[in-house]
Amino acid sequence: MMEEEELEFVEELEAVLQLTPEVQLAIEQVFPSQDPLDRADFNAVEYINTLFPTEQSLANIDEVVNKIRLKIRRLDDNIRTVVRGQTNVGQDGRQALEEAQKAIQQLFGKIKDIKDKAEKSEQMVKEITRDIKQLDHAKRHLTTSITTLNHLHMLAGGVDSLEAMTRRRQYGEVANLLQGVMNVLEHFHKYMGIPQIRQLSERVKAAQTELGQQILADFEEAFPSQGTKRPGGPSNVLRDACLVANILDPRIKQEIIKKFIKQHLSEYLVLFQENQDVAWLDKIDRRYAWIKRQLVDYEEKYGRMFPREWCMAERIAVEFCHVTRAELAKIMRTRAKEIEVKLLLFAIQRTTNFEGFLAKRFSGCTLTDGTLKKLESPPPSTNPFLEDEPTPEMEELATEKGDLDQPKKPKAPDNPFHGIVSKCFEPHLYVYIESQDKNLGELIDRFVADFKAQGPPKPNTDEGGAVLPSCADLFVYYKKCMVQCSQLSTGEPMIALTTIFQKYLREYAWKILSGNLPKTTTSSGGLTISSLLKEKEGSEVAKFTLEELCLICNILSTAEYCLATTQQLEEKLKEKVDVSLIEQINLTGEMDTFSTVISSSIQLLVQDLDAACDPALTAMSKMQWQNVEHVGDQSPYVTSVILHIKQNVPIIRDNLASTRKYFTQFCVKFANSFIPKFITHLFKCKPISMVGAEQLLLDTHSLKMVLLDLPSIGSQVVRKAPASYTKIVVKGMTRAEMILKVMACSDGPHEPLVVFVDNYIKLLTDCNAETFQKILDMKGLKRSEQSSMLELLRQRLPAPPSGAESSGSLSLTAPTPEQESSRIRKLEKLIKKRL
């Protein structure tokens, strides 16, 4: 019974001491301990087994029990001390709280006392300063009243004096007084409700009106509109009247300026009437000479009468320009049939010179027609065509060194007077455009005649191919026309001139460049070959001469120069023309024409070298390869091919040294043409023995090495061939080598069929039934023998992709050499027809 009670007590104690994991973790962090008794999962049995692992260890049980009892007594003492220490904590806390509350009450009392004292101090300060504020307001009001009375006195006196001086025409004194009265009157705007103030204001306005009418009357008297004779000089009264007009309504000033300028130009309208002989374009200099004399006369007689800020001389010149533009436009409409190119250019040149004279003398501050200035001022640009027109010698030198790429001079400031008169010539510029059309047509005809008379250029293999001189002359003339036209107009005439440029760029491309390319002796089957192969110098192969090769290279270089210069010409035209018309300038079609000439020239060079190699390839296909008994040096046809390559390629490379990229295109196109043709002739070599296949394999390797060295063959400077070209040669010639390796690996007719087919599949990545059948033809097998081989190939080939119906469709995924050669021949025929 006692044992059961003890067990229940232990279970209750364990239930009470069971702590949550969070609490247990916090205790372990605050009181870290390695004692097993402090662990949450303490097990008494395990602990006793640890203390007494064996029966022999029970001998020390008394000592262990004593240690545990000692530890229990120490824990009891600690617990007792802590419990006793907590006995007086509650009482001490209550006492501290009471003391804090008393301290807070005392603090609130002191704060209230301070606040009361501050309010009393503020009230005392207000009482002290109340009288001072009243005195400040009184002083300010008194000062304002005195100032207003002084202004009123000045205004009243000033109005009386102004009326008196106006009657006596004392404009010098009026100018100073009126400005002061106006300034004083501004202070009374808020007092206009007072009758006396309003009356003074009305008197000032009346005085201003009277002054304006009086000054206009004085100017009318001094410069009568109907008068034919002007006074000898200005008076001081009118000079002072201009000072007064500066203060009055701006309309008074404008009326004075308008009447004076009209009277000043009245003589001009009479002298240069439409029916007068001096009014026509051939005597346009007299108009500008007249206004220059008038400006000098104005400075001498009236320069001091008008204020400098009125810019009267510039206003006279600007009005003269407007009148002249209207008069010239009217007379040119009437006599349009009499306008010739030289006369028009003469008038435009003199007019632009006069506009330049105005820009040097005047600032253009009176030009209020912003639209005119905006449309007619040259657009900002670093275009070299804005420079002064160079001499012909300088133009030729600039053309040789890159016409449009010369360093630019600093751009001159814009002329604010540009087009102020010359705008009237723009509707008649069609005469100039038609003249340039005619001149360019004659220039192209002269180029054609000169080329026929001088013949093709002499061979020059030491330096890069030369550009035809006519090309430089054409673009120099274009530059001259563009500069001249841009000075006349930047609108529709520039678009018309661009159309003329396009027309003659195309004519130059076809008449001078394409028209002078050498013609090839071709037939429907290709180049005519008089003999298969003759290994001597007198071979009768149809080839271009050295002069013809140099001519083709020169035409190619010229077309390349024209292509680059035309692109720059388009950019310069866009800089010259108005922004709204930029999209109408497009020389892409002309650049494509020059690109076509370049492609045709390259194709001719490729075709010539390709045709020269044809007899050697034909000789290769005619040889009896089944009778070859041993492998020796390269075959004669290989030597012939290499000979032709060494004859042509160095000449082409030296003449295309300035256009290296097109020489690379020539190499690439020749490789794309020669390699498929070589493979086609390779299939024609049948039957072939194993030794014959080995000899062909040696020849193929020799050709491959020559083709890889083609860009630098015969050159003292060895350059690495472009990667794109090397890739084409390696891919094409490797295919030819693999075909021959299939033939060379065969052991004769007794070779197992499976081995031969597996070699074919292994060596040729693009294997198909059609190529395999050609190899069987080269092997000399009959059609009846080939059927079993083809069936075996179909079985050994990997499964065709989805959608393929049979193995025969494999040949459609990649073109065969015959198909490639057929496409090349068709392309050659098209080019020949165009040429």
Stockholm file with secondary structure:
# STOCKHOLM 1.0

chainA/1-835         MMEEEELEFVEELEAVLQLTPEVQLAIEQVFPSQDPLDRADFNAVEYINTLFPTEQSLANIDEVVNKIRLKIRRLDDNIRTVVRGQTNVGQDGRQALEEAQKAIQQLFGKIKDIKDKAEKSEQMVKEITRDIKQLDHAKRHLTTSITTLNHLHMLAGGVDSLEAMTRRRQYGEVANLLQGVMNVLEHFHKYMGIPQIRQLSERVKAAQTELGQQILADFEEAFPSQGTKRPGGPSNVLRDACLVANILDPRIKQEIIKKFIKQHLSEYLVLFQENQDVAWLDKIDRRYAWIKRQLVDYEEKYGRMFPREWCMAERIAVEFCHVTRAELAKIMRTRAKEIEVKLLLFAIQRTTNFEGFLAKRFSGCTLTDGTLKKLESPPPSTNPFLEDEPTPEMEELATEKGDLDQPKKPKAPDNPFHGIVSKCFEPHLYVYIESQDKNLGELIDRFVADFKAQGPPKPNTDEGGAVLPSCADLFVYYKKCMVQCSQLSTGEPMIALTTIFQKYLREYAWKILSGNLPKTTTSSGGLTISSLLKEKEGSEVAKFTLEELCLICNILSTAEYCLATTQQLEEKLKEKVDVSLIEQINLTGEMDTFSTVISSSIQLLVQDLDAACDPALTAMSKMQWQNVEHVGDQSPYVTSVILHIKQNVPIIRDNLASTRKYFTQFCVKFANSFIPKFITHLFKCKPISMVGAEQLLLDTHSLKMVLLDLPSIGSQVVRKAPASYTKIVVKGMTRAEMILKVMACSDGPHEPLVVFVDNYIKLLTDCNAETFQKILDMKGLKRSEQSSMLELLRQRLPAPPSGAESSGSLSLTAPTPEQESSRIRKLEKLIKKRL
#=GR chainA/1-835 SS CHHHHHHHHHHHHHHHTCCCHHHHHHHHHHSCCCCGGGSTTCCHHHHHHHHCCSSGGGGGHHHHHHHHHHHHHHHHHHHHHHHHHTSSHHHHHHHHHHHHHHHHHHHHHHHHHHHHHHHHHHHHHHHHHHHHHHHHHHHHHHHHHHHHHHHHHHHHHHHHHHHHHHHTTCHHHHHHHHHHHHHHHHTTGGGTTSHHHHHHHHHHHHHHHHHHHHHHHHHHHHSCTTCSSCCSSCCHHHHHHHHHHHHSCHHHHHHHHHHHHHHHHHHHHHHTCTTSGGGSGGGHHHHHHHHHHHHHHHHHHHTTTSCGGGCHHHHHHHHHHHHHHHHHHHHHHHTGGGCCHHHHHHHHHHHHHHHHHHHHHCCCTTCCCHHHHHHHSCCCCCCGGGSCCCCHHHHHHHHHTTGGGSCCCCCCCCCTTTTTTGGGGGGGTHHHHHHHHHHHHHHHHHHHHHHHHHCSCCCCCSSCCCCCHHHHHHHHHHHHHHHHHHHHCSSHHHHHHHHHHHHHHHHIIIIIIGGGSCCCCEETTEECBSSSCCCSTTCCBCCCCHHHHHHHHHHHHHHHHHHHHHHHHHHHHHHHSCGGGGGGCCCHHHHHHHHHHHHHHHHHHHHHHHHHHHHHHHHHHHSCGGGCCSCCSCCHHHHHHHHHHHHHHHHHHHHTTTCHHHHHHHHHHHHHHHHHHHHHHHHTCCSCCHHHHHHHHHHHHHHHHHHHTGGGTTCSSCCCCCHHHHHHHHHHHHHHHHHHHHHHTCCCTTSCHHHHHHHHHHHCTTCCHHHHHHHHHHHTCCHHHHHHHHHHHHHHSCCCCTTCCSGGGHHHHSCCHHHHHHHHHHHHHHHHHHC
#=GC SS_cons         CHHHHHHHHHHHHHHHTCCCHHHHHHHHHHSCCCCGGGSTTCCHHHHHHHHCCSSGGGGGHHHHHHHHHHHHHHHHHHHHHHHHHTSSHHHHHHHHHHHHHHHHHHHHHHHHHHHHHHHHHHHHHHHHHHHHHHHHHHHHHHHHHHHHHHHHHHHHHHHHHHHHHHHTTCHHHHHHHHHHHHHHHHTTGGGTTSHHHHHHHHHHHHHHHHHHHHHHHHHHHHSCTTCSSCCSSCCHHHHHHHHHHHHSCHHHHHHHHHHHHHHHHHHHHHHTCTTSGGGSGGGHHHHHHHHHHHHHHHHHHHTTTSCGGGCHHHHHHHHHHHHHHHHHHHHHHHTGGGCCHHHHHHHHHHHHHHHHHHHHHCCCTTCCCHHHHHHHSCCCCCCGGGSCCCCHHHHHHHHHTTGGGSCCCCCCCCCTTTTTTGGGGGGGTHHHHHHHHHHHHHHHHHHHHHHHHHCSCCCCCSSCCCCCHHHHHHHHHHHHHHHHHHHHCSSHHHHHHHHHHHHHHHHIIIIIIGGGSCCCCEETTEECBSSSCCCSTTCCBCCCCHHHHHHHHHHHHHHHHHHHHHHHHHHHHHHHSCGGGGGGCCCHHHHHHHHHHHHHHHHHHHHHHHHHHHHHHHHHHHSCGGGCCSCCSCCHHHHHHHHHHHHHHHHHHHHTTTCHHHHHHHHHHHHHHHHHHHHHHHHTCCSCCHHHHHHHHHHHHHHHHHHHTGGGTTCSSCCCCCHHHHHHHHHHHHHHHHHHHHHHTCCCTTSCHHHHHHHHHHHCTTCCHHHHHHHHHHHTCCHHHHHHHHHHHHHHSCCCCTTCCSGGGHHHHSCCHHHHHHHHHHHHHHHHHHC
//
